[in-house]
Amino acid sequence: MLELIERIGDVKSTGIDTSEILDNLILPYELRIRGRLRPTTDTNVAVGLFLAPGPVLRDGDLLPARTGQTVRIRAG
């Protein structure tokens, strides 16, 4: 399971190349307001969200994993 521990912004604000994004995580609004989840990505990779309380996750936000991979949030 990938542990996603922080939000770093979107592709434009971070300058991360889209080829560096491992996968997409599609979440409806009801789940994007939560900081603790155990969903799966588009390619069925299990992830754990361990985010500090704060703003709602937005479409396009990037979340780095402890292993260095990056997952993009998609509004669903």
PyRosetta script that sets phi, psi and omega in degrees:
from pyrosetta import init, pose_from_sequence

init()
pose = pose_from_sequence("MLELIERIGDVKSTGIDTSEILDNLILPYELRIRGRLRPTTDTNVAVGLFLAPGPVLRDGDLLPARTGQTVRIRAG")
pose.set_psi(1, 131.1)
pose.set_omega(1, 174.9)
pose.set_phi(2, -79.6)
pose.set_psi(2, 132.8)
pose.set_omega(2, 176.9)
pose.set_phi(3, -99.9)
pose.set_psi(3, 114.7)
pose.set_omega(3, 179.3)
pose.set_phi(4, -96.5)
pose.set_psi(4, 118.6)
pose.set_omega(4, -166.5)
pose.set_phi(5, -114.1)
pose.set_psi(5, -11.8)
pose.set_omega(5, -179.8)
pose.set_phi(6, -158.5)
pose.set_psi(6, 162.7)
pose.set_omega(6, 173.5)
pose.set_phi(7, -107.9)
pose.set_psi(7, 138.9)
pose.set_omega(7, -176.4)
pose.set_phi(8, -119.0)
pose.set_psi(8, 7.1)
pose.set_omega(8, -178.9)
pose.set_phi(9, 104.5)
pose.set_psi(9, -161.5)
pose.set_omega(9, -179.5)
pose.set_phi(10, -108.3)
pose.set_psi(10, -178.8)
pose.set_omega(10, -176.6)
pose.set_phi(11, -60.0)
pose.set_psi(11, -42.5)
pose.set_omega(11, -178.0)
pose.set_phi(12, -65.0)
pose.set_psi(12, -43.3)
pose.set_omega(12, -176.1)
pose.set_phi(13, -77.0)
pose.set_psi(13, -24.7)
pose.set_omega(13, -177.6)
pose.set_phi(14, -96.2)
pose.set_psi(14, -24.3)
pose.set_omega(14, -177.2)
pose.set_phi(15, 77.6)
pose.set_psi(15, 11.6)
pose.set_omega(15, 178.6)
pose.set_phi(16, -73.2)
pose.set_psi(16, 135.8)
pose.set_omega(16, 177.2)
pose.set_phi(17, -73.2)
pose.set_psi(17, 138.1)
pose.set_omega(17, -178.1)
pose.set_phi(18, -61.8)
pose.set_psi(18, -21.3)
pose.set_omega(18, 177.4)
pose.set_phi(19, -70.2)
pose.set_psi(19, -15.7)
pose.set_omega(19, 178.9)
pose.set_phi(20, -84.9)
pose.set_psi(20, -6.4)
pose.set_omega(20, -178.5)
pose.set_phi(21, -84.3)
pose.set_psi(21, 121.6)
pose.set_omega(21, -176.4)
pose.set_phi(22, -70.4)
pose.set_psi(22, -44.6)
pose.set_omega(22, -171.0)
pose.set_phi(23, -163.7)
pose.set_psi(23, 172.1)
pose.set_omega(23, 175.8)
pose.set_phi(24, -112.4)
pose.set_psi(24, 145.6)
pose.set_omega(24, 177.3)
pose.set_phi(25, -121.8)
pose.set_psi(25, 109.3)
pose.set_omega(25, -177.7)
pose.set_phi(26, -91.0)
pose.set_psi(26, 120.1)
pose.set_omega(26, -179.1)
pose.set_phi(27, -132.9)
pose.set_psi(27, 136.1)
pose.set_omega(27, 172.9)
pose.set_phi(28, -73.1)
pose.set_psi(28, 166.6)
pose.set_omega(28, -178.1)
pose.set_phi(29, -53.9)
pose.set_psi(29, -41.5)
pose.set_omega(29, -177.2)
pose.set_phi(30, -57.6)
pose.set_psi(30, -28.9)
pose.set_omega(30, 178.7)
pose.set_phi(31, -95.3)
pose.set_psi(31, -24.0)
pose.set_omega(31, 179.3)
pose.set_phi(32, -73.0)
pose.set_psi(32, -11.3)
pose.set_omega(32, 177.5)
pose.set_phi(33, -90.1)
pose.set_psi(33, -6.1)
pose.set_omega(33, -178.7)
pose.set_phi(34, -96.8)
pose.set_psi(34, 147.9)
pose.set_omega(34, -179.8)
pose.set_phi(35, -100.7)
pose.set_psi(35, -10.5)
pose.set_omega(35, -179.5)
pose.set_phi(36, -127.5)
pose.set_psi(36, 114.7)
pose.set_omega(36, -179.3)
pose.set_phi(37, -148.0)
pose.set_psi(37, 163.2)
pose.set_omega(37, 171.7)
pose.set_phi(38, -133.0)
pose.set_psi(38, 68.1)
pose.set_omega(38, -180.0)
pose.set_phi(39, -89.8)
pose.set_psi(39, -177.8)
pose.set_omega(39, 172.9)
pose.set_phi(40, -121.6)
pose.set_psi(40, 151.1)
pose.set_omega(40, -178.7)
pose.set_phi(41, -81.4)
pose.set_psi(41, -178.9)
pose.set_omega(41, 177.9)
pose.set_phi(42, -57.3)
pose.set_psi(42, -34.0)
pose.set_omega(42, -178.2)
pose.set_phi(43, -99.1)
pose.set_psi(43, 20.7)
pose.set_omega(43, 173.7)
pose.set_phi(44, 69.7)
pose.set_psi(44, 30.9)
pose.set_omega(44, 174.6)
pose.set_phi(45, -90.2)
pose.set_psi(45, 127.5)
pose.set_omega(45, 178.7)
pose.set_phi(46, -74.2)
pose.set_psi(46, 132.4)
pose.set_omega(46, 177.0)
pose.set_phi(47, -129.8)
pose.set_psi(47, 154.6)
pose.set_omega(47, 173.9)
pose.set_phi(48, -121.9)
pose.set_psi(48, 123.9)
pose.set_omega(48, 175.2)
pose.set_phi(49, -89.6)
pose.set_psi(49, 124.9)
pose.set_omega(49, 178.3)
pose.set_phi(50, -131.3)
pose.set_psi(50, 68.6)
pose.set_omega(50, -174.6)
pose.set_phi(51, -102.5)
pose.set_psi(51, 145.8)
pose.set_omega(51, 174.3)
pose.set_phi(52, -69.1)
pose.set_psi(52, 151.3)
pose.set_omega(52, 177.5)
pose.set_phi(53, -57.2)
pose.set_psi(53, 142.8)
pose.set_omega(53, -179.0)
pose.set_phi(54, 175.2)
pose.set_psi(54, -152.7)
pose.set_omega(54, -177.7)
pose.set_phi(55, -66.0)
pose.set_psi(55, 159.3)
pose.set_omega(55, 176.9)
pose.set_phi(56, -63.6)
pose.set_psi(56, 140.6)
pose.set_omega(56, 173.7)
pose.set_phi(57, -65.8)
pose.set_psi(57, 133.0)
pose.set_omega(57, -178.9)
pose.set_phi(58, -106.9)
pose.set_psi(58, 156.8)
pose.set_omega(58, 175.3)
pose.set_phi(59, -57.3)
pose.set_psi(59, 123.5)
pose.set_omega(59, 179.3)
pose.set_phi(60, 100.4)
pose.set_psi(60, -11.8)
pose.set_omega(60, 177.3)
pose.set_phi(61, -60.1)
pose.set_psi(61, 144.6)
pose.set_omega(61, 179.2)
pose.set_phi(62, -108.2)
pose.set_psi(62, 138.8)
pose.set_omega(62, 179.9)
pose.set_phi(63, -126.2)
pose.set_psi(63, 115.1)
pose.set_omega(63, 177.2)
pose.set_phi(64, -80.9)
pose.set_psi(64, 146.8)
pose.set_omega(64, 175.3)
pose.set_phi(65, -95.0)
pose.set_psi(65, 162.3)
pose.set_omega(65, 177.4)
pose.set_phi(66, -59.8)
pose.set_psi(66, -25.6)
pose.set_omega(66, -178.0)
pose.set_phi(67, -84.0)
pose.set_psi(67, -5.1)
pose.set_omega(67, 178.2)
pose.set_phi(68, 103.3)
pose.set_psi(68, -15.3)
pose.set_omega(68, 178.1)
pose.set_phi(69, -74.0)
pose.set_psi(69, 158.5)
pose.set_omega(69, -179.7)
pose.set_phi(70, -123.2)
pose.set_psi(70, 136.8)
pose.set_omega(70, 178.5)
pose.set_phi(71, -117.9)
pose.set_psi(71, 137.3)
pose.set_omega(71, 179.2)
pose.set_phi(72, -100.8)
pose.set_psi(72, 135.4)
pose.set_omega(72, 176.8)
pose.set_phi(73, -83.1)
pose.set_psi(73, 136.6)
pose.set_omega(73, 173.5)
pose.set_phi(74, -125.1)
pose.set_psi(74, 133.6)
pose.set_omega(74, 177.2)
pose.set_phi(75, -73.0)
pose.set_psi(75, 134.5)
pose.set_omega(75, -177.8)
pose.set_phi(76, -129.3)
pose.dump_pdb("model.pdb")
